Amino acid sequence: MQAWKDYQTKNKERFLNELLELLRIPSVSAKSENKADMIACAEAVKARLIEAGVDKAEIYTTEGHPVVYAEKIIDTAKPTVLVYGHYDVQPADPLNLWNSGPFDPVIKDGKIFARGSCDDKGQFYMHVKALETLVNTNSLSTNIKFIIEGEEEIGSPNLAKFVSSHKDLLKADVILISDTAMISMDTPSIDIGVRGLSYIEVEVTGPNRDLHSGVYGGAVANPITILAKMIASCHDENNHISIPGFYDDVVESSAAERKLMAEAPYNEQAYEKDLGVNALWGEKGYTTNERTGIRPTLELNGIWGGYTGEGAKTVLPSKAFAKISARLVPNQSSVKITDKLLNYFKSIAPPGVTVKAEEHHGGEPYMTPIDSVAYKAAAKAIETTFGKSPIPVRGGGSIPICSLFEKELGVKIVFMGFGLDSDNLHSPNEKFDVFNFYKGIETIPYFHKYFADMK
């Protein structure tokens, strides 16, 4: 629509500057020191939604960080789209690996470098500007609601209670989420599923204090050594997860689905070069795309213990720690897998150490149907602006609230992500292409038009 394009072209610099202001707020949900920043960010999101043209915007307190809700209701007889996003971001550590300040956004080579630029401030803000475009061109054809939360990066611990107690407020015909990626801007795609998550922490304790490694080494179990052996036992020689019962509920992908996945463009040498590795690693019998989409995984996210400061200190540590996560696929249950992980680490503890294992958070895997009106509307919108049909793919990441939304609200989710797998999510130098940001703003209005037309 020419009116949309004209409005977006006229206001594109303002759109970008507003996003940069949002990125300057260090809304790190995992750190208590950023509590005031979380509130400030929620206030900023509310203000931007009001400026974009919603009829109502409110901040709801929770036992953790606040939820921002807003709505633009034009006609209760028309379909309603609920847009979900999150304003919280991952911690920026390690800071020394950033080329610029994580909360001092820099645009270089057409890319916005900042924590949260892609995950998820840049992506949910596309919807805010899409709404503004539709309102200011008098072309809104659906009702639009927003739920922008502040705890996604810590597992959304308080969202279930909020959703359950506000079902009428959140009532919609579809949930639209932009917190995923495309294969590339030349090969657009739509995620038809995301993996679930189980996240635990393990603590191994040996002696009652740190010991001199010369005096006691060889006589007392070293917690770091024991923990390393325990972790190594989680995979066999084929990189298959060896924890008993881990694969019991896995739904194996059909040959047809694997064939469809194989049609997506993939260059292994380019993949290795981008990551700076000379070989890939994973479960035997599966391709890289399958390992990151249709197969469950178990990864070590952090390990520490003993002396890690400058220089040498010959110490046999009292404790060692690890953070471990599993990505899950249909029909695995995060509750079941978490129990298996906790019990496994406790059960294999050798004499001489004690093991404490506890859950951090989890979430269920989610699949979206490709024959729904909403999926067809998303595919048609992308085809309109990209000039080619999107490829359906499975995402490797997790969005814990997906199964919760469907269970509580009774509607399906459609993913319309405009990020890239190479955007350094959760890593130093996170980025989001300016082109992708504008492309999202250009494409999203078409989803609303086509969803209303098809509905």
C-alpha positions in Angstrom: 0.0 0.0 0.0 1.5 3.3 -1.1 0.1 5.2 1.9 1.9 2.9 4.2 5.2 3.2 2.3 5.0 7.0 2.2 4.3 7.2 5.9 7.1 4.9 6.8 9.6 6.6 4.5 8.7 10.0 6.0 9.2 8.8 9.6 11.9 6.2 9.2 14.7 8.2 11.0 12.4 8.8 13.9 11.4 5.2 14.1 15.1 4.2 14.3 16.0 6.9 16.9 13.1 5.8 19.1 14.5 2.3 19.0 17.9 3.5 19.9 16.5 5.3 23.0 14.8 2.1 24.1 18.1 0.2 23.7 19.9 2.6 26.0 17.9 1.3 29.0 19.7 -1.6 30.6 16.6 -3.7 31.3 18.4 -6.8 32.5 15.8 -8.9 34.2 18.3 -11.4 35.7 20.0 -8.8 37.9 18.4 -7.2 40.9 20.6 -4.1 40.5 18.6 -3.3 37.3 15.2 -3.3 39.0 14.8 0.5 38.5 15.8 0.1 34.8 13.1 -2.5 34.3 10.5 -0.1 35.6 11.9 2.7 33.5 11.8 0.5 30.4 8.2 -0.6 31.0 7.3 3.1 31.3 9.0 3.9 28.1 7.3 1.0 26.3 3.9 2.3 27.6 4.7 5.8 26.4 5.7 4.7 22.9 2.5 2.6 22.6 0.4 5.6 23.5 2.2 7.7 21.0 1.6 5.1 18.3 -2.1 5.4 18.8 -3.4 2.8 21.2 -6.6 3.6 23.0 -5.4 2.2 26.3 -2.0 1.3 27.8 -1.4 0.1 31.3 1.5 -1.3 33.4 0.6 -4.2 35.6 2.7 -5.1 38.5 3.7 -8.7 39.2 5.7 -10.5 41.9 8.7 -9.8 39.6 9.0 -7.3 36.8 6.0 -5.5 35.3 3.9 -6.4 32.3 2.9 -3.7 29.7 -0.6 -4.1 28.2 -2.1 -2.0 25.4 -4.9 -2.2 23.0 -6.5 -0.5 19.9 -10.0 -1.7 19.4 -11.7 -0.5 16.3 -14.7 -2.9 16.0 -15.4 -5.9 18.3 -16.8 -7.7 15.3 -13.4 -7.7 13.6 -10.6 -10.2 14.4 -8.2 -9.4 17.2 -4.5 -9.9 17.0 -2.5 -10.2 20.3 1.1 -9.2 19.9 3.6 -10.6 22.4 7.1 -9.4 23.0 9.5 -8.8 25.9 11.4 -5.7 26.9 13.9 -7.5 29.2 17.3 -8.5 27.9 20.1 -10.9 28.7 23.1 -9.8 30.8 25.8 -8.2 28.7 28.7 -10.1 30.2 31.5 -10.5 29.3 31.8 -6.8 28.8 35.4 -6.9 27.5 34.3 -8.7 24.4 31.9 -5.9 23.2 33.3 -3.6 20.5 31.1 -0.8 21.9 28.9 -0.3 25.0 26.1 -2.9 25.1 23.7 -0.1 26.1 25.2 2.6 24.0 23.8 1.5 20.6 26.1 2.0 17.6 25.1 1.7 13.9 27.9 0.3 11.8 27.7 -1.3 8.3 24.0 -1.0 8.4 23.7 -2.9 11.7 22.5 -1.8 15.2 24.9 -3.1 17.8 23.4 -3.2 21.3 22.0 -5.7 23.8 18.4 -6.3 23.0 18.6 -4.9 19.4 17.2 -8.1 18.0 16.1 -10.0 21.1 13.6 -8.6 21.5 13.3 -4.8 21.6 14.0 -4.3 17.9 11.6 -7.0 16.9 8.6 -6.1 19.1 9.1 -2.4 18.3 8.4 -3.2 14.6 4.9 -4.0 15.7 4.5 -0.7 17.5 5.6 1.2 14.4 3.4 -1.0 12.2 0.4 0.0 14.4 1.4 3.6 14.1 1.5 3.3 10.3 -2.0 1.7 10.2 -3.5 4.2 12.6 -2.1 7.3 10.8 -3.2 6.0 7.4 -6.7 5.1 8.6 -6.2 1.5 7.3 -6.4 -0.6 10.5 -8.5 -3.7 9.7 -8.0 -5.7 12.9 -8.1 -5.0 16.6 -4.6 -5.1 18.1 -3.6 -5.9 21.6 -0.1 -5.9 23.1 1.4 -7.8 25.9 5.1 -6.9 26.4 6.6 -8.6 29.5 9.8 -8.1 31.4 10.8 -11.7 32.4 11.2 -13.7 29.2 14.9 -14.0 29.7 14.5 -15.6 33.1 11.8 -18.0 32.1 8.6 -15.8 32.5 8.0 -17.0 36.1 5.1 -14.6 36.7 3.4 -14.6 33.3 1.3 -17.7 33.8 -0.5 -16.1 36.8 -1.0 -12.9 34.9 -2.4 -14.6 31.8 -4.6 -16.9 33.8 -6.1 -13.9 35.7 -6.6 -11.7 32.7 -8.1 -14.0 30.1 -10.8 -11.6 29.1 -8.3 -8.8 28.7 -6.1 -10.9 26.4 -8.8 -12.5 24.4 -7.8 -12.7 20.8 -8.1 -14.7 17.6 -4.3 -15.2 17.1 -1.1 -14.4 18.9 1.7 -12.9 16.8 5.3 -13.1 17.9 8.5 -11.6 16.4 11.2 -13.2 18.5 12.6 -15.6 15.9 14.8 -15.5 12.9 14.8 -15.9 9.1 17.2 -18.0 7.1 18.2 -14.8 5.3 16.7 -11.7 3.8 17.2 -13.4 0.4 15.6 -16.6 1.6 12.7 -15.6 3.9 11.3 -18.2 6.3 8.7 -18.7 9.0 9.4 -20.7 12.2 6.7 -23.3 12.6 8.0 -24.4 16.0 10.4 -23.6 18.8 12.1 -26.0 21.2 11.3 -26.3 24.9 13.8 -25.7 27.7 15.0 -27.3 30.9 17.6 -25.4 32.9 19.3 -26.6 36.0 22.3 -25.8 38.2 24.6 -28.4 39.8 26.8 -27.9 42.8 29.4 -30.5 43.8 31.0 -30.2 47.3 34.0 -32.1 48.4 36.1 -31.1 51.5 34.8 -28.6 53.9 37.2 -25.9 52.8 39.7 -25.2 50.0 42.8 -27.3 50.4 46.5 -27.1 49.5 46.7 -29.1 46.3 50.2 -30.4 47.2 49.4 -31.5 50.7 46.0 -33.0 49.9 46.0 -33.6 46.1 45.6 -37.3 45.2 44.0 -38.1 48.5 40.7 -36.1 48.3 38.2 -36.0 45.5 38.5 -32.7 43.5 34.9 -31.3 42.9 35.9 -29.8 39.6 37.3 -33.1 38.4 34.3 -35.0 39.6 31.9 -32.5 38.0 33.8 -32.6 34.7 33.5 -36.4 34.6 29.8 -36.2 35.4 29.2 -33.8 32.6 31.3 -35.9 30.2 29.1 -38.9 31.0 26.0 -37.1 29.6 27.0 -37.9 25.9 28.2 -41.1 24.3 30.7 -41.5 21.5 28.1 -40.5 18.9 27.2 -37.4 20.8 23.9 -39.0 21.7 22.5 -37.9 25.1 23.1 -40.9 27.5 20.8 -39.9 30.4 18.3 -42.7 30.9 14.9 -42.0 29.4 15.9 -38.7 27.9 14.5 -39.6 24.4 11.4 -41.5 25.6 8.8 -39.0 24.5 10.6 -37.6 21.4 8.4 -37.5 18.3 10.7 -38.4 15.4 10.3 -36.2 12.4 9.0 -37.8 9.3 11.1 -38.4 6.2 8.9 -35.8 4.4 9.7 -33.1 7.0 13.4 -33.9 6.9 13.3 -33.6 3.1 11.6 -30.2 3.4 14.2 -29.0 5.8 17.0 -30.2 3.4 15.6 -27.8 0.8 16.6 -24.7 2.8 19.8 -23.1 1.6 22.8 -24.2 3.7 26.6 -23.8 3.2 28.6 -25.7 5.7 31.8 -23.9 4.9 30.2 -20.5 5.3 28.6 -21.7 8.6 32.0 -22.8 10.0 33.7 -19.6 8.8 31.0 -17.4 10.5 31.6 -19.2 13.8 35.4 -19.4 13.5 35.5 -23.2 13.7 37.1 -25.8 11.4 34.6 -28.6 12.1 31.0 -29.0 13.4 29.9 -31.2 16.3 26.6 -32.9 17.0 24.5 -36.0 17.2 25.5 -38.6 14.6 23.0 -39.3 11.9 21.6 -35.8 11.7 22.4 -32.7 9.6 23.3 -29.4 11.2 19.8 -27.9 10.5 18.2 -31.0 12.0 20.4 -30.9 15.1 19.4 -27.3 15.8 15.7 -27.7 15.0 14.2 -31.2 15.3 16.5 -32.8 17.8 16.8 -32.3 21.6 20.2 -31.2 23.0 22.0 -30.9 26.3 24.5 -28.1 26.7 26.8 -26.8 29.4 26.2 -23.1 29.8 28.7 -22.3 32.5 31.2 -24.0 34.8 33.3 -22.6 37.7 35.1 -23.4 40.9 38.4 -23.0 42.5 40.8 -20.1 41.7 40.2 -18.2 38.5 42.1 -15.0 39.3 45.3 -13.7 37.9 48.4 -15.8 38.3 48.6 -19.2 40.0 47.2 -20.5 43.2 47.6 -24.2 43.9 44.3 -25.0 45.5 42.1 -28.0 45.6 38.6 -26.4 45.7 35.8 -27.2 48.1 33.1 -26.7 45.5 32.4 -26.7 41.8 29.3 -25.5 39.9 27.7 -25.8 36.5 24.7 -24.4 34.7 23.2 -26.9 32.3 20.3 -26.6 29.8 18.4 -29.0 27.6 16.5 -27.9 24.5 13.4 -30.0 24.0 11.2 -31.1 21.1 7.7 -32.4 20.8 6.4 -34.2 22.9 9.0 -33.9 25.6 7.9 -32.3 28.9 10.2 -29.8 30.6 9.0 -31.1 34.0 9.9 -34.7 33.2 13.2 -33.8 31.7 14.1 -31.6 34.6 13.4 -34.4 37.0 15.6 -36.8 34.9 18.5 -34.3 34.9 18.3 -33.6 38.6 18.0 -37.3 39.5 20.8 -38.2 37.1 23.4 -35.9 38.6 22.4 -36.9 42.1 22.5 -40.6 41.3 26.0 -40.7 39.7 27.7 -38.8 42.5 30.7 -40.9 43.7 31.8 -41.3 47.3 33.8 -38.4 48.6 31.4 -35.6 47.3 27.8 -34.5 47.7 25.7 -33.1 44.9 23.0 -30.5 45.1 21.0 -30.0 41.9 18.1 -27.5 41.4 15.9 -26.2 38.7 16.1 -22.6 37.4 13.3 -22.5 34.8 11.8 -24.4 31.9 9.3 -24.2 29.1 7.5 -26.5 26.7 8.2 -27.0 22.9 5.6 -25.5 20.6 4.5 -26.2 17.0 2.2 -24.0 15.0 -0.1 -25.4 12.1 0.8 -24.3 8.6 -2.8 -24.7 7.4 -4.2 -22.0 9.6 -5.6 -18.7 8.4 -3.0 -16.8 10.5 -0.1 -18.8 9.1 -1.3 -18.2 5.5 -1.7 -14.5 6.2 1.8 -14.3 7.5 3.2 -16.2 4.5 1.3 -14.0 2.1 2.5 -10.8 3.9 6.1 -12.0 3.6 5.6 -13.0 0.0 4.2 -9.5 -0.7 7.2 -7.6 0.6 10.0 -10.1 -0.2 8.8 -11.2 -3.6 9.0 -14.9 -2.7 7.2 -17.4 -0.5 8.7 -18.1 2.9 10.1 -21.5 3.7 8.7 -23.2 6.9 11.4 -24.1 9.3 11.9 -25.2 12.9 13.6 -22.7 15.3 16.3 -23.9 17.7 15.5 -21.4 20.5 12.8 -21.4 23.1 10.0 -19.1 24.0 8.7 -20.6 27.2 5.3 -18.9 27.2 4.0 -20.3 23.9 2.3 -23.5 25.2 1.0 -21.4 28.2 -0.7 -18.9 25.9 -2.4 -21.7 23.9 -3.5 -23.5 27.0 -4.9 -20.5 28.8 -6.3 -18.4 25.8 -7.2 -21.3 23.4 -5.6 -19.7 20.3 -2.7 -20.5 18.1 0.6 -18.6 17.7 2.2 -17.4 14.5 5.9 -16.5 14.4 7.0 -13.6 12.2 10.7 -13.1 13.1 13.0 -10.8 11.1 16.2 -11.5 12.9 19.1 -13.7 11.7 20.8 -16.6 13.4 24.0 -14.6 13.1 22.7 -11.7 15.2 24.7 -12.8 18.3 21.7 -13.3 20.5 22.8 -13.7 24.1 26.4 -13.0 23.1 28.6 -9.9 22.9 28.0 -7.6 20.0 24.4 -8.5 19.5 23.1 -6.8 16.4 20.0 -6.2 14.3 20.2 -5.0 10.7 18.5 -1.7 10.0 17.2 -3.2 6.8 15.5 -6.0 8.7 14.0 -3.5 11.2 12.4 -1.5 8.4 11.4 -4.7 6.5 9.5 -5.9 9.5 7.6 -2.5 9.8 6.8 -2.8 6.1 5.6 -6.4 6.3 3.5 -6.5 9.5 0.7 -4.3 8.3 0.1 -6.7 5.4 -0.4 -9.5 8.0 -3.2 -7.5 9.6 -4.8 -6.8 6.2 -4.6 -10.4 5.0 -5.7 -11.9 8.3 -8.8 -9.7 8.3 -9.5 -10.5 4.7 -9.1 -14.3 5.2 -10.9 -14.4 8.5 
